[in-house]
Amino acid sequence: MKVRNLMKMAVPKDLSYQADNSRRGYLFTMHIVVVNIAMTKERLINSGFYDLAAHISRKGGI
C-alpha cells in the first residue's frame, strides 16, 4: 500500500520499496528522506491542506 502511494507521488520505485520494507513503525518512516521528498509543502497545499504559516504572516498573528 505504501509503495503505490509513494509511487503516485513521483518517488522512484526502489526508494518506495525501501521505505515500505522498513521494519520500523509509521512514526519512524514518516521522517525518512523518501517521505520528505514526496510530501512537499506545495503538494500538500494543492491537495487541500491549509498553509498556516502564510495565514499567520498575513494576519500578523493567530
BAFI-3210 file (N, C-alpha, C; in Angstrom, 3 decimals, decimal comma, padded with zeros to 6 digits):
// residues 62
n [1|2|3|4|5|6|7|8|9|10|11|12|13|14|15|16|17|18|19|20|21|22|23|24|25|26|27|28|29|30|31|32|33|34|35|36|37|38|39|40|41|42|43|44|45|46|47|48|49|50|51|52|53|54|55|56|57|58|59|60|61|62]
n.u [000,821|001,879|003,877|002,596|001,288|003,467|004,717|002,792|003,214|005,446|007,860|010,812|010,781|012,515|013,205|010,696|010,054|012,063|011,304|008,844|009,474|010,695|011,304|010,637|008,265|005,368|005,837|008,597|009,100|007,855|009,627|011,725|013,846|012,616|009,858|009,819|010,655|008,504|006,280|005,962|005,650|004,210|002,773|001,107|-000,453|-001,699|-003,212|-005,209|-004,703|-004,229|-002,224|-000,753|001,357|001,507|-000,956|-000,683|001,399|000,112|-001,998|-000,734|-000,610|-002,238]
n.v [-001,196|001,324|001,541|001,900|004,339|006,067|005,877|007,065|009,627|010,370|009,227|007,351|003,830|002,026|003,420|003,651|000,972|000,522|002,188|001,032|-001,568|-001,289|-002,204|-000,659|001,401|003,453|005,999|006,316|005,990|008,164|010,196|009,765|010,328|009,800|010,136|012,812|013,896|013,234|014,465|017,483|020,964|022,399|020,380|019,464|021,744|021,976|019,704|020,387|020,988|023,345|026,278|027,254|028,909|030,905|032,122|033,145|034,992|036,814|037,789|038,713|037,369|034,808]
n.w [000,000|000,874|-001,027|-003,532|-003,045|-002,594|-005,063|-006,666|-005,960|-007,314|-006,445|-006,848|-007,777|-006,423|-004,074|-002,961|-002,361|-000,500|001,630|002,239|003,040|005,442|008,786|010,823|012,590|011,689|012,765|012,626|009,880|008,730|008,924|007,207|004,339|001,877|002,236|002,927|000,524|-001,093|000,091|-000,239|000,647|-001,258|-002,595|-000,556|-000,091|-002,587|-002,434|-000,769|001,862|004,502|004,579|007,264|008,102|006,132|006,536|009,131|008,723|007,049|008,629|010,891|013,262|015,246]
ca.u [000,000|002,731|004,645|001,755|001,049|004,691|004,970|001,867|003,775|006,664|009,050|011,282|010,303|013,419|013,072|009,381|010,176|012,921|010,503|007,775|010,010|011,326|010,657|010,272|006,858|004,988|006,430|009,951|009,133|007,392|010,740|012,800|014,013|011,666|008,568|010,016|010,699|007,169|005,284|006,442|004,650|003,351|001,849|000,094|-001,364|-002,506|-004,132|-006,295|-004,310|-004,151|-000,890|-000,903|002,418|001,105|-002,083|-000,164|002,159|-000,823|-002,836|000,076|-000,829|-003,294]
ca.v [000,000|002,496|001,613|002,510|005,747|006,815|005,935|008,051|010,938|010,506|008,700|006,184|002,530|001,419|004,132|003,308|-000,346|000,641|002,755|000,101|-002,770|-000,966|-002,872|000,370|001,776|004,629|007,209|006,438|006,113|009,468|011,141|009,408|011,261|009,495|010,762|014,258|014,244|013,065|015,354|018,854|021,929|022,738|019,274|019,447|022,868|021,618|018,634|020,960|021,319|024,780|026,780|028,060|029,920|032,021|032,795|033,924|036,139|037,790|038,375|039,282|036,575|033,799]
ca.w [000,000|000,905|-002,268|-004,555|-002,723|-002,827|-006,500|-007,202|-005,636|-008,133|-005,785|-007,612|-007,318|-005,447|-002,801|-002,415|-001,748|000,674|002,710|002,585|003,673|006,711|009,916|011,792|012,534|010,916|013,312|012,100|008,423|008,256|008,981|006,300|003,231|000,800|002,545|002,854|-000,894|-001,674|000,680|-000,166|001,089|-002,395|-002,854|000,495|-000,338|-003,762|-002,051|000,013|003,226|004,731|004,904|008,471|008,155|005,275|007,195|010,270|008,240|006,511|009,673|011,954|014,465|015,115]
c.u [000,862|003,489|003,832|001,528|002,293|004,990|004,007|002,393|005,151|007,943|009,503|010,914|011,204|013,343|011,722|009,420|011,020|012,132|009,433|008,299|010,767|010,573|010,264|008,814|006,616|005,624|007,853|009,928|008,593|008,494|011,873|012,758|012,983|010,336|008,693|010,119|009,279|006,182|005,853|005,298|003,675|002,343|000,758|-000,920|-002,267|-003,506|-005,258|-005,945|-004,047|-002,739|-001,000|000,136|002,064|-000,043|-001,599|000,592|001,256|-001,575|-002,034|-000,103|-001,963|-004,603]
c.v [001,254|002,669|002,307|003,991|006,591|006,934|006,898|009,462|011,131|010,141|007,486|004,861|001,929|002,106|003,852|001,961|-000,299|001,192|001,781|-001,104|-002,502|-001,663|-001,887|000,747|003,038|005,898|007,405|006,710|007,446|010,509|010,778|010,299|011,042|010,197|012,279|014,739|014,237|014,107|016,756|019,774|022,271|021,630|019,206|020,565|022,555|020,517|019,130|021,253|022,813|025,176|027,752|029,166|031,128|032,807|033,676|035,141|037,206|038,524|039,032|038,548|035,604|034,385]
c.w [000,000|-000,402|-003,348|-004,293|-002,956|-004,313|-007,192|-006,991|-006,263|-007,395|-006,582|-006,941|-006,242|-004,088|-002,141|-001,719|-000,485|001,861|003,172|003,361|004,967|007,848|011,008|011,617|011,728|011,447|012,833|010,603|007,925|008,286|008,038|005,064|002,132|001,038|002,487|001,412|-001,467|-001,175|000,858|000,250|-000,045|-002,686|-001,803|000,297|-001,528|-003,454|-001,162|001,459|003,331|005,123|006,077|008,551|007,299|005,897|008,345|009,791|007,633|007,608|010,782|013,272|014,247|015,404]
res [m|k|v|r|n|l|m|k|m|a|v|p|k|d|l|s|y|q|a|d|n|s|r|r|g|y|l|f|t|m|h|i|v|v|v|n|i|a|m|t|k|e|r|l|i|n|s|g|f|y|d|l|a|a|h|i|s|r|k|g|g|i]
***
